[in-house]
Amino acid sequence: MESQRQRDPEIGPPPDADFKDHPAVAPVSVWRVEGDRGILRPDELAVEEPLEIRLAFDQDGRRVRRGVSVTMRTPGHDRELAVGFLFTEGIIRAPEEVASVEDWGPGNVVRVELAPGIAVDLDRLERHFYTASSCGVCGKSSLEAVRVDPGLGPIAGRPRVEAATIRALPNRLRASQGGFDRTGGLHASALFDVAGRLLDLREDVGRHNALDKLIGAALLAGKVPLHDAVVLVSGRTSFELVQKAAVAGIPVLAAVGAPSSLAVELAREVGMTLAGFVRDDRFNVYAGLDRIAGLEAPA
């Protein structure tokens, strides 16, 4: 039988073509209970391990190396995660500021070396926090502490996206979720062009990690700001996801689930189009209706 991917060229390349570094999985044995019977069978789980991000930079004429964050993540694309995190947290502003990114030590550590002379906001570095996989803003004490300057942010009125394109995104995302197919336990963030063609995709146990990996990959490839991109995330939309997207200049952020009130407030503030409940051939628009072609707000 012809697959959906073969029938629909807009889905994009198969995961093995462009998304080679699948999230790590761990084999387990589970008891599947059906009625009154239990059957022992093999299964696979998404791996969750801590990653420490370390930063090396110049301060007062000497080289300083400092731990910035520990995040629980699915191994894979760790260097993209580290760079994406530093960028969306406002610690770095451009790929030229990064001299090198390397795995460090026996594992689960990435060190980012900044280019000589790059100034670092030490106040932001003092915001050390433990990032749980379920919530990227856990432990931050106030809204002022978590806000990041979005820089250029999205460009007003650009781009225009057809409603049918937005409706088609979940199927195209789902068709390329190799890690989710194996484990059922991974979030995804996917980058599309305005025609709905899949450009890149990252998966992780943490929603914020998946988006940081996606943005980090774009940053290292010199494609940020993403002023003509559409991003779809597999779960709900939080304040932090909207903020990360805004820092990268993403104008259209869509989600399979619901946004939070603060996510909607921030999207409206920065001029982003925010869509939620994108499924079953429908979606809600919470901010930026003007970018959805053919739709107009009531007078």
FIPA-356600 format. One record per residue: x, y, z of N, C-alpha, C in turn; residue in one letter. Coordinates in Angstrom, 3 decimals, padded with zeros to 6 digits. Layout:
N
X:Y:Z:X:Y:Z:X:Y:Z:a;
...
This chain:
299
000.847:-001.199:000.000:000.000:000.000:000.000:000.881:001.247:000.000:m;
000.455:002.254:-000.739:001.232:003.484:-000.809:001.114:004.236:000.501:e;
002.236:004.683:001.065:002.226:005.362:002.358:001.748:006.797:002.215:s;
001.359:007.392:003.364:000.951:008.801:003.360:002.085:009.681:002.884:q;
003.328:009.347:003.280:004.476:010.145:002.874:004.655:010.113:001.364:r;
004.417:008.930:000.741:004.548:008.840:-000.703:003.445:009.608:-001.406:q;
002.248:009.627:-000.791:001.132:010.317:-001.428:001.249:011.827:-001.302:r;
001.832:012.307:-000.235:001.843:013.742:000.051:003.269:014.265:000.087:d;
003.741:014.869:-001.007:005.121:015.365:-001.024:005.358:016.513:-000.067:p;
004.286:017.150:000.421:004.475:018.287:001.325:004.891:017.849:002.722:e;
004.754:016.547:003.015:005.177:016.079:004.332:006.663:016.291:004.517:i;
007.417:016.189:003.443:008.851:016.394:003.532:009.597:015.082:003.515:g;
010.918:015.131:003.680:011.734:013.932:003.589:011.486:012.993:004.759:p;
011.676:011.684:004.556:011.522:010.752:005.672:012.551:011.025:006.750:p;
012.263:010.662:008.000:013.188:010.971:009.093:014.600:010.479:008.858:p;
014.772:009.307:008.244:016.117:008.777:008.060:016.940:009.622:007.099:d;
016.283:010.454:006.301:017.024:011.260:005.335:017.685:012.456:006.001:a;
016.916:013.196:006.811:017.442:014.433:007.375:017.512:014.425:008.898:d;
016.806:013.532:009.544:016.729:013.534:010.996:017.371:012.256:011.526:f;
018.660:012.104:011.302:019.337:010.839:011.568:019.536:010.558:013.043:k;
019.680:011.602:013.847:019.980:011.401:015.262:018.684:011.248:016.046:d;
018.086:010.068:015.966:016.837:009.828:016.669:017.064:009.886:018.172:h;
016.058:010.331:018.934:016.203:010.344:020.383:016.530:008.955:020.907:p;
017.312:008.903:021.983:017.699:007.626:022.563:016.485:006.918:023.148:a;
016.453:005.606:022.997:015.394:004.802:023.577:016.017:003.719:024.445:v;
015.269:003.272:025.434:015.748:002.245:026.351:014.808:001.048:026.290:a;
015.346:-000.154:026.055:014.493:-001.347:026.029:014.073:-001.750:027.440:p;
012.829:-002.142:027.589:012.313:-002.617:028.868:011.383:-003.794:028.619:v;
011.079:-004.518:029.675:010.042:-005.548:029.629:008.852:-005.047:030.431:s;
007.671:-005.175:029.885:006.464:-004.685:030.555:005.406:-005.791:030.570:v;
004.546:-005.703:031.561:003.385:-006.590:031.600:002.204:-005.849:030.992:w;
001.722:-006.332:029.887:000.521:-005.753:029.289:-000.687:-006.522:029.814:r;
-001.576:-005.804:030.475:-002.750:-006.422:031.086:-003.956:-006.174:030.204:v;
-004.563:-007.244:029.780:-005.783:-007.189:028.979:-006.818:-008.065:029.659:e;
-007.841:-007.429:030.218:-008.809:-008.188:030.994:-008.153:-008.745:032.239:g;
-008.212:-010.072:032.409:-007.607:-010.721:033.568:-006.287:-011.394:033.222:d;
-005.732:-011.085:032.040:-004.495:-011.730:031.614:-003.362:-010.719:031.536:r;
-002.184:-011.160:031.958:-000.994:-010.339:031.830:000.005:-011.013:030.907:g;
000.510:-010.260:029.942:001.446:-010.797:028.963:002.747:-010.020:029.065:i;
003.865:-010.719:029.285:005.173:-010.075:029.333:005.659:-009.857:027.909:l;
006.016:-008.612:027.620:006.431:-008.306:026.258:007.481:-007.202:026.275:r;
008.321:-007.126:025.225:009.329:-006.059:025.151:008.701:-004.730:024.774:p;
009.320:-003.659:025.234:008.843:-002.317:024.915:010.052:-001.388:024.888:d;
009.816:-000.135:024.509:010.880:000.872:024.482:010.392:002.141:025.150:e;
011.279:002.776:025.904:010.977:004.030:026.584:011.930:005.114:026.103:l;
011.449:006.352:026.119:012.320:007.484:025.826:013.293:007.662:026.988:a;
014.563:007.831:026.681:015.575:008.033:027.714:015.493:009.470:028.227:v;
015.594:009.624:029.526:015.658:010.947:030.158:016.902:010.984:031.031:e;
017.803:011.903:030.721:019.049:012.043:031.468:019.372:013.523:031.645:e;
020.139:013.875:032.682:020.517:015.281:032.870:021.606:015.706:031.892:p;
021.522:016.927:031.455:022.581:017.533:030.647:023.027:018.818:031.332:l;
024.322:018.927:031.593:024.866:020.167:032.140:025.417:021.013:031.001:e;
025.034:022.259:030.966:025.538:023.209:029.967:026.551:024.115:030.651:i;
027.789:024.112:030.149:028.850:024.942:030.696:029.246:025.995:029.672:r;
029.604:027.157:030.168:029.942:028.285:029.310:031.339:028.787:029.636:l;
032.142:029.049:028.604:033.475:029.630:028.778:033.495:030.995:028.100:a;
033.940:032.025:028.835:033.907:033.388:028.309:034.972:034.230:029.005:f;
035.256:035.390:028.431:036.249:036.300:028.996:035.600:037.224:030.016:d;
036.306:037.409:031.129:035.847:038.341:032.161:037.057:038.950:032.853:q;
037.161:040.273:032.790:038.258:040.995:033.447:039.623:040.446:033.059:d;
039.791:040.167:031.774:041.075:039.741:031.264:041.430:038.286:031.494:g;
040.502:037.489:031.962:040.793:036.065:032.162:039.637:035.225:031.628:r;
039.932:033.967:031.359:038.937:033.045:030.835:038.196:032.399:031.991:r;
036.884:032.528:031.972:036.043:031.997:033.033:035.214:030.846:032.468:v;
035.102:029.777:033.229:034.254:028.645:032.854:033.229:028.413:033.956:r;
031.986:028.393:033.560:030.936:028.345:034.563:029.780:027.472:034.083:r;
029.222:026.688:035.013:028.004:025.959:034.703:026.834:026.917:034.614:g;
025.983:026.733:033.607:024.862:027.636:033.388:023.547:026.979:033.780:v;
023.373:025.723:033.419:022.099:025.067:033.667:022.265:023.564:033.640:s;
021.359:022.889:034.325:021.194:021.447:034.194:019.752:021.216:033.765:v;
019.576:020.528:032.668:018.235:020.259:032.159:018.060:018.761:031.968:t;
016.871:018.268:032.250:016.553:016.875:031.971:016.085:016.793:030.528:m;
016.780:015.947:029.756:016.474:015.905:028.333:016.634:014.496:027.795:r;
016.177:014.277:026.557:016.447:013.053:025.825:017.766:013.234:025.088:t;
018.760:012.370:025.302:020.045:012.527:024.606:019.873:012.566:023.095:p;
020.704:013.387:022.469:020.642:013.592:021.024:020.517:015.064:020.722:g;
021.301:015.553:019.765:021.311:016.974:019.407:021.644:017.840:020.616:h;
022.553:017.351:021.471:022.873:018.077:022.704:023.537:019.422:022.436:d;
024.383:019.499:021.428:025.046:020.770:021.135:024.042:021.801:020.626:r;
023.085:021.347:019.827:022.033:022.259:019.383:021.181:022.721:020.565:e;
020.916:021.804:021.475:020.155:022.160:022.670:020.889:023.220:023.481:l;
022.187:023.040:023.673:022.959:023.993:024.468:022.968:025.370:023.829:a;
023.233:025.421:022.534:023.275:026.717:021.838:021.889:027.340:021.789:v;
020.882:026.539:021.512:019.521:027.066:021.485:019.091:027.612:022.823:g;
019.450:026.914:023.897:019.129:027.382:025.244:019.800:028.720:025.533:f;
021.096:028.819:025.246:021.819:030.066:025.511:021.245:031.225:024.705:l;
020.809:030.935:023.483:020.236:031.975:022.633:018.864:032.408:023.135:f;
017.985:031.450:023.408:016.638:031.818:023.827:016.597:032.359:025.252:t;
017.667:032.135:026.026:017.766:032.734:027.359:018.416:034.109:027.316:e;
018.823:034.563:026.137:019.399:035.895:025.999:020.852:036.001:026.395:g;
021.541:034.866:026.558:022.954:034.895:026.955:023.852:035.130:025.747:i;
023.484:034.558:024.581:024.166:034.876:023.328:023.155:035.464:022.364:i;
023.653:036.214:021.383:022.764:036.911:020.459:022.934:036.495:019.000:r;
024.040:035.859:018.674:024.310:035.517:017.278:025.245:034.316:017.220:a;
025.216:033.540:016.135:026.104:032.381:016.040:027.575:032.768:016.033:p;
027.890:033.991:015.589:029.283:034.436:015.557:029.888:034.546:016.953:e;
029.049:034.614:017.959:029.556:034.712:019.329:030.051:033.374:019.855:e;
029.738:032.290:019.167:030.129:030.944:019.605:031.391:030.525:018.865:v;
032.462:030.282:019.614:033.712:029.823:019.009:033.702:028.325:018.782:a;
033.148:027.575:019.738:033.084:026.124:019.597:032.037:025.568:020.546:s;
031.522:024.402:020.186:030.591:023.668:021.037:031.052:022.220:021.028:v;
031.247:021.647:022.217:031.759:020.282:022.250:031.215:019.514:023.444:e;
031.069:018.203:023.228:030.754:017.324:024.336:031.970:017.274:025.255:d;
031.712:017.287:026.557:032.810:017.421:027.506:032.740:016.324:028.552:w;
033.896:015.766:028.889:033.950:014.761:029.943:033.388:013.429:029.491:g;
032.969:012.625:030.445:032.494:011.275:030.129:031.109:011.252:029.505:p;
030.403:012.357:029.519:029.078:012.398:028.935:028.158:013.313:029.696:g;
027.049:013.685:029.054:026.018:014.516:029.655:026.505:015.898:030.058:n;
027.558:016.381:029.404:028.039:017.745:029.594:028.386:018.321:028.226:v;
027.918:019.529:027.952:028.293:020.252:026.744:028.922:021.567:027.153:v;
030.086:021.875:026.584:030.744:023.147:026.875:030.706:024.029:025.648:r;
030.234:025.246:025.848:030.164:026.238:024.784:031.233:027.289:025.051:v;
032.187:027.406:024.127:033.235:028.420:024.210:032.805:029.645:023.407:e;
032.719:030.781:024.070:032.391:032.010:023.361:033.644:032.608:022.750:l;
033.436:033.359:021.679:034.558:034.020:021.017:035.182:035.042:021.965:a;
036.482:035.315:021.818:037.148:036.295:022.684:036.465:037.655:022.609:p;
036.328:038.288:023.768:035.782:039.642:023.821:034.271:039.730:023.850:g;
033.566:038.605:023.788:032.109:038.650:023.831:031.661:038.916:025.265:i;
030.893:039.978:025.432:030.400:040.336:026.758:029.263:039.410:027.167:a;
029.258:039.032:028.425:028.222:038.152:028.965:027.515:038.877:030.094:v;
026.177:038.848:030.065:025.379:039.441:031.131:025.457:038.529:032.347:d;
026.292:038.898:033.299:026.498:038.045:034.469:025.242:037.909:035.321:l;
024.381:038.916:035.288:023.134:038.804:036.035:022.295:037.651:035.512:d;
022.300:037.459:034.186:021.544:036.345:033.627:022.185:035.019:034.006:r;
023.514:035.006:034.083:024.181:033.767:034.473:023.890:033.405:035.925:l;
023.585:034.414:036.744:023.285:034.130:038.141:021.931:033.446:038.305:e;
021.134:033.440:037.246:019.828:032.798:037.335:019.980:031.293:037.108:r;
020.902:030.666:037.816:021.043:029.218:037.705:019.739:028.579:038.163:h;
019.305:027.602:037.424:018.114:026.894:037.853:018.142:025.479:037.297:f;
017.422:024.618:037.999:017.242:023.249:037.558:016.009:023.224:036.682:y;
016.134:022.761:035.439:015.027:022.758:034.499:014.433:021.366:034.434:t;
013.282:021.185:035.027:012.613:019.895:034.943:012.063:019.699:033.541:a;
011.971:018.439:033.102:011.545:018.178:031.734:010.107:018.610:031.488:s;
009.308:018.710:032.530:007.908:019.049:032.345:007.655:020.544:032.327:s;
008.605:021.356:032.799:008.330:022.785:032.936:009.620:023.572:032.923:c;
009.828:024.345:031.868:011.081:025.055:031.733:011.222:026.264:032.620:g;
010.136:026.722:033.263:010.254:027.911:034.107:010.140:027.567:035.579:v;
010.148:026.287:035.931:010.077:025.918:037.345:011.281:026.486:038.093:c;
011.040:027.074:039.250:012.110:027.575:040.084:012.456:029.025:039.834:g;
011.920:029.662:038.810:012.180:031.064:038.571:011.189:031.874:039.410:k;
011.690:032.848:040.118:010.891:033.458:041.173:009.894:034.497:040.711:s;
010.075:035.096:039.547:009.162:036.143:039.131:009.163:036.279:037.631:s;
008.123:036.924:037.118:008.020:037.126:035.676:009.171:037.974:035.162:l;
009.578:038.988:035.947:010.694:039.834:035.519:011.970:039.019:035.357:e;
012.143:038.004:036.178:013.360:037.190:036.128:013.418:036.326:034.888:a;
012.255:035.968:034.326:012.263:035.044:033.194:012.152:035.755:031.846:v;
011.830:037.034:031.855:011.658:037.721:030.576:012.991:037.894:029.858:r;
012.967:037.660:028.551:014.124:037.836:027.685:013.755:038.833:026.602:v;
014.648:039.764:026.299:014.422:040.718:025.222:014.277:039.954:023.910:d;
013.121:040.062:023.221:012.937:039.301:021.992:013.731:039.814:020.804:p;
014.504:040.882:021.003:015.294:041.398:019.891:014.396:041.934:018.789:g;
014.653:041.510:017.555:013.821:041.961:016.442:012.425:041.374:016.519:l;
012.314:040.154:016.997:011.017:039.498:017.095:010.387:039.306:015.732:g;
009.117:038.889:015.705:008.426:038.730:014.428:008.245:040.069:013.716:p;
008.113:040.030:012.401:007.858:041.225:011.599:006.359:041.346:011.383:i;
005.814:042.515:011.611:004.363:042.725:011.523:003.828:042.356:010.144:a;
002.754:041.560:010.123:002.070:041.217:008.891:002.788:040.214:008.005:g;
003.914:039.693:008.448:004.699:038.773:007.628:004.989:037.501:008.421:r;
004.777:036.353:007.732:004.224:036.101:006.410:002.713:035.896:006.493:p;
002.094:035.620:005.358:000.689:035.243:005.305:000.621:033.741:005.084:r;
-000.211:033.076:005.860:-000.303:031.621:005.813:-001.758:031.221:005.605:v;
-002.000:030.288:004.698:-003.344:029.805:004.450:-003.832:028.968:005.640:e;
-005.124:029.107:005.952:-005.706:028.317:007.036:-005.573:026.823:006.751:a;
-005.701:026.443:005.497:-005.571:025.027:005.144:-004.170:024.502:005.432:a;
-003.179:025.363:005.288:-001.797:024.963:005.599:-001.650:024.673:007.092:t;
-002.218:025.544:007.927:-002.157:025.318:009.370:-002.847:024.003:009.737:i;
-004.008:023.765:009.149:-004.758:022.541:009.473:-003.996:021.276:009.095:r;
-003.151:021.361:008.064:-002.431:020.182:007.578:-001.181:019.861:008.398:a;
-000.719:020.786:009.227:000.568:020.602:009.909:000.622:019.399:010.855:l;
-000.409:019.133:011.673:-000.287:018.004:012.603:-000.003:016.666:011.920:p;
-000.654:016.388:010.799:-000.399:015.129:010.105:001.028:015.063:009.581:n;
001.541:016.185:009.140:002.913:016.212:008.617:003.930:016.082:009.744:r;
003.629:016.669:010.887:004.483:016.477:012.061:004.464:015.016:012.503:l;
003.259:014.486:012.635:003.122:013.120:013.151:003.818:012.099:012.247:r;
003.800:012.323:010.939:004.394:011.373:009.998:005.906:011.287:010.134:a;
006.529:012.282:010.792:007.985:012.294:010.921:008.463:012.124:012.352:s;
007.588:011.748:013.263:007.963:011.561:014.667:008.452:010.136:014.905:q;
009.675:009.857:014.475:010.224:008.525:014.641:010.366:008.106:016.085:g;
010.819:009.024:016.944:010.986:008.707:018.352:009.666:008.446:019.034:g;
008.653:009.224:018.711:007.334:009.024:019.307:006.747:007.688:018.872:f;
006.967:007.309:017.615:006.472:006.022:017.133:007.006:004.867:017.978:d;
008.242:004.992:018.423:008.885:003.902:019.160:008.548:003.921:020.640:r;
008.303:005.109:021.207:008.152:005.206:022.658:006.806:005.752:023.109:t;
006.161:006.576:022.308:004.918:007.215:022.718:005.102:008.266:023.792:g;
006.364:008.667:024.066:006.619:009.553:025.197:007.486:010.754:024.897:g;
007.403:011.299:023.695:008.257:012.425:023.326:007.442:013.579:022.751:l;
007.810:014.791:023.147:007.273:015.986:022.514:008.063:016.284:021.241:h;
007.471:017.070:020.374:008.150:017.440:019.132:007.924:018.907:018.824:a;
008.924:019.513:018.186:008.807:020.855:017.598:009.250:020.738:016.154:s;
008.442:021.270:015.247:008.743:021.134:013.827:008.730:022.496:013.155:a;
009.659:022.676:012.232:009.811:023.917:011.475:009.274:023.697:010.071:l;
008.367:024.581:009.634:007.766:024.517:008.311:007.982:025.834:007.579:f;
007.922:025.772:006.238:007.858:027.019:005.478:006.392:027.429:005.359:d;
006.128:028.571:004.714:004.758:029.086:004.677:003.827:028.225:003.832:v;
004.395:027.357:002.996:003.581:026.428:002.217:003.296:025.143:002.980:a;
003.869:025.020:004.184:003.615:023.846:004.996:004.572:022.697:004.774:g;
005.680:022.940:004.094:006.664:021.872:003.887:007.555:021.766:005.119:r;
007.721:020.541:005.597:008.547:020.296:006.767:010.016:020.532:006.445:l;
010.662:021.414:007.238:012.071:021.743:007.046:012.973:021.073:008.075:l;
012.492:020.933:009.299:013.312:020.339:010.350:012.401:019.923:011.496:d;
012.891:019.016:012.331:012.095:018.504:013.439:013.017:018.006:014.536:l;
012.629:018.247:015.784:013.359:017.731:016.929:012.371:017.173:017.949:r;
012.783:016.112:018.645:011.956:015.488:019.666:012.709:015.461:020.994:e;
011.967:015.499:022.094:012.572:015.445:023.424:011.475:015.189:024.447:d;
011.873:014.682:025.614:010.895:014.513:026.689:010.381:015.863:027.194:v;
011.147:016.918:026.992:010.737:018.255:027.420:010.315:019.101:026.234:g;
009.165:019.757:026.338:008.684:020.623:025.248:009.691:021.734:024.954:r;
010.189:022.362:026.016:011.114:023.477:025.833:012.433:023.002:025.238:h;
012.870:021.778:025.587:014.098:021.244:025.011:013.952:020.994:023.514:n;
012.805:020.445:023.112:012.582:020.182:021.688:012.659:021.478:020.884:a;
012.087:022.555:021.433:012.130:023.830:020.721:013.532:024.422:020.744:l;
014.246:024.311:021.865:015.627:024.797:021.914:016.508:024.054:020.909:d;
016.314:022.748:020.768:017.075:021.986:019.789:016.785:022.487:018.373:k;
015.517:022.726:018.089:015.124:023.195:016.762:015.725:024.567:016.471:l;
015.626:025.487:017.438:016.166:026.836:017.248:017.682:026.806:017.224:i;
018.289:025.973:018.065:019.745:025.860:018.063:020.279:025.383:016.727:g;
019.592:024.426:016.107:020.007:023.940:014.790:019.924:025.054:013.751:a;
018.853:025.836:013.810:018.699:026.944:012.866:019.755:028.019:013.096:a;
020.059:028.291:014.361:021.065:029.304:014.688:022.435:028.893:014.161:l;
022.829:027.646:014.403:024.132:027.174:013.948:024.221:027.131:012.426:l;
023.070:027.000:011.760:023.041:026.992:010.300:022.934:028.395:009.714:a;
022.913:029.420:010.578:022.830:030.797:010.102:021.470:031.193:009.572:g;
020.398:030.544:010.044:019.055:030.804:009.523:018.190:031.639:010.451:k;
018.733:032.065:011.574:017.991:032.912:012.508:018.301:034.368:012.219:v;
017.306:035.272:012.203:015.925:035.097:012.636:015.067:034.357:011.606:p;
014.089:033.628:012.118:013.204:032.802:011.297:011.931:033.574:010.959:l;
012.090:034.656:010.224:010.986:035.582:010.006:009.913:035.078:009.048:h;
010.164:034.004:008.334:009.156:033.462:007.419:008.823:032.019:007.753:d;
008.965:031.653:009.014:008.771:030.265:009.425:007.466:030.078:010.175:a;
007.011:028.849:010.155:005.881:028.411:010.957:006.379:027.250:011.815:v;
006.119:027.297:013.108:006.538:026.227:014.004:005.302:025.607:014.641:v;
005.279:024.278:014.655:004.216:023.536:015.333:004.828:022.738:016.467:l;
004.218:022.834:017.656:004.651:022.028:018.799:003.554:021.029:019.132:v;
003.969:019.883:019.675:003.040:018.763:019.809:002.127:018.852:021.020:s;
002.462:019.665:021.998:001.648:019.726:023.206:000.975:021.070:023.376:g;
000.930:021.518:024.624:000.353:022.823:024.907:001.415:023.906:024.726:r;
000.982:025.168:024.761:001.900:026.287:024.571:002.002:027.085:025.856:t;
003.196:027.172:026.392:003.441:027.913:027.623:004.045:029.278:027.302:s;
004.139:030.112:028.339:004.818:031.404:028.212:006.221:031.223:027.660:f;
006.948:030.234:028.198:008.338:030.085:027.799:008.479:029.705:026.334:e;
007.589:028.855:025.824:007.677:028.476:024.409:007.433:029.680:023.504:l;
006.467:030.512:023.867:006.214:031.723:023.075:007.430:032.637:023.133:v;
008.037:032.782:024.301:009.205:033.645:024.431:010.378:033.136:023.601:q;
010.641:031.836:023.646:011.726:031.264:022.853:011.481:031.501:021.363:k;
010.246:031.290:020.926:009.914:031.506:019.519:010.102:032.969:019.136:a;
009.710:033.883:020.028:009.848:035.308:019.743:011.308:035.707:019.609:a;
012.171:035.182:020.488:013.597:035.499:020.418:014.176:035.078:019.074:v;
013.681:033.969:018.529:014.163:033.469:017.237:013.477:034.145:016.057:a;
012.550:035.069:016.328:011.869:035.789:015.260:010.756:035.009:014.594:g;
010.300:033.920:015.221:009.261:033.081:014.626:007.927:033.823:014.662:i;
007.269:034.018:013.504:006.046:034.799:013.480:004.770:034.002:013.738:p;
004.798:032.698:013.453:003.603:031.861:013.600:003.957:030.639:014.431:v;
003.337:030.532:015.599:003.536:029.390:016.485:002.188:028.706:016.663:l;
002.140:027.437:016.308:000.909:026.662:016.424:001.151:025.476:017.340:a;
000.082:024.992:017.948:000.206:023.883:018.894:-000.986:022.958:018.762:a;
-000.759:021.691:019.014:-001.834:020.714:019.019:-002.729:020.926:020.229:v;
-002.141:021.435:021.330:-002.891:021.656:022.556:-003.233:023.116:022.787:g;
-003.535:023.415:024.034:-004.004:024.753:024.412:-002.858:025.644:024.840:a;
-003.009:026.963:024.691:-002.039:027.893:025.262:-002.442:028.272:026.680:p;
-001.486:028.791:027.431:-001.808:029.371:028.729:-002.182:030.836:028.535:s;
-002.791:031.425:029.564:-003.179:032.838:029.465:-001.956:033.726:029.280:s;
-000.863:033.409:029.967:000.337:034.225:029.855:000.989:034.067:028.481:l;
000.879:032.883:027.895:001.393:032.681:026.543:000.652:033.560:025.546:a;
-000.669:033.645:025.690:-001.466:034.496:024.798:-001.110:035.955:025.004:v;
-000.968:036.360:026.247:-000.615:037.749:026.549:000.716:038.132:025.903:e;
001.714:037.258:026.019:003.017:037.558:025.444:002.967:037.549:023.924:l;
002.249:036.615:023.321:002.140:036.566:021.863:001.546:037.861:021.324:a;
000.530:038.362:021.976:-000.069:039.629:021.547:000.901:040.792:021.735:r;
001.658:040.742:022.818:002.608:041.815:023.101:003.703:041.906:022.045:e;
004.234:040.752:021.599:005.351:040.756:020.651:004.893:040.699:019.200:v;
003.583:040.601:018.953:003.081:040.594:017.585:003.207:039.247:016.894:g;
003.045:038.170:017.644:003.140:036.816:017.092:001.746:036.263:016.828:m;
001.632:035.433:015.802:000.403:034.690:015.571:000.474:033.399:016.384:t;
-000.513:033.180:017.233:-000.534:032.015:018.102:-001.820:031.236:017.865:l;
-001.665:029.980:017.442:-002.810:029.107:017.193:-002.749:027.917:018.136:a;
-003.907:027.455:018.562:-003.976:026.311:019.449:-005.049:025.341:019.016:g;
-005.050:024.148:019.623:-005.979:023.079:019.282:-005.998:022.809:017.780:f;
-004.809:022.762:017.190:-004.712:022.497:015.755:-004.850:020.993:015.555:v;
-006.059:020.563:015.340:-006.351:019.145:015.150:-007.787:018.992:014.656:r;
-008.067:017.817:014.102:-009.412:017.514:013.607:-009.886:018.562:012.602:d;
-008.949:019.046:011.772:-009.260:019.972:010.680:-009.811:021.315:011.171:d;
-009.345:021.751:012.337:-009.769:023.047:012.866:-008.672:023.593:013.763:r;
-008.765:024.871:014.136:-007.853:025.456:015.114:-008.415:026.764:015.621:f;
-007.901:027.203:016.768:-008.252:028.501:017.337:-007.084:029.459:017.143:n;
-007.391:030.725:016.889:-006.362:031.755:016.793:-006.509:032.675:018.001:v;
-005.457:032.767:018.807:-005.483:033.548:020.038:-004.806:034.906:019.878:y;
-003.965:035.035:018.856:-003.266:036.298:018.601:-002.813:036.304:017.147:a;
-002.749:037.511:016.540:-002.186:037.647:015.204:-003.029:037.055:014.095:g;
-004.342:037.272:014.137:-005.218:036.737:013.094:-004.866:037.272:011.717:l;
-004.240:038.448:011.652:-003.972:039.078:010.365:-003.021:038.265:009.486:d;
-002.252:037.344:010.053:-001.345:036.534:009.233:-002.049:035.331:008.594:r;
-003.269:035.021:009.010:-003.988:033.894:008.445:-004.777:034.389:007.232:i;
-004.332:033.992:006.054:-004.930:034.490:004.806:-006.405:034.104:004.717:a;
-007.210:035.093:004.305:-008.633:034.845:004.090:-009.504:034.999:005.315:g;
-008.895:035.256:006.479:-009.682:035.443:007.692:-009.590:036.884:008.146:l;
-010.674:037.413:008.619:-010.704:038.780:009.105:-011.368:038.835:010.468:e;
-010.870:039.680:011.309:-011.481:039.869:012.625:-012.788:040.633:012.456:a;
-013.798:040.342:013.278:-015.072:041.080:013.194:-014.882:042.548:013.505:p;
-015.681:043.371:012.876:-015.576:044.819:013.080:-015.993:045.186:014.503:a;
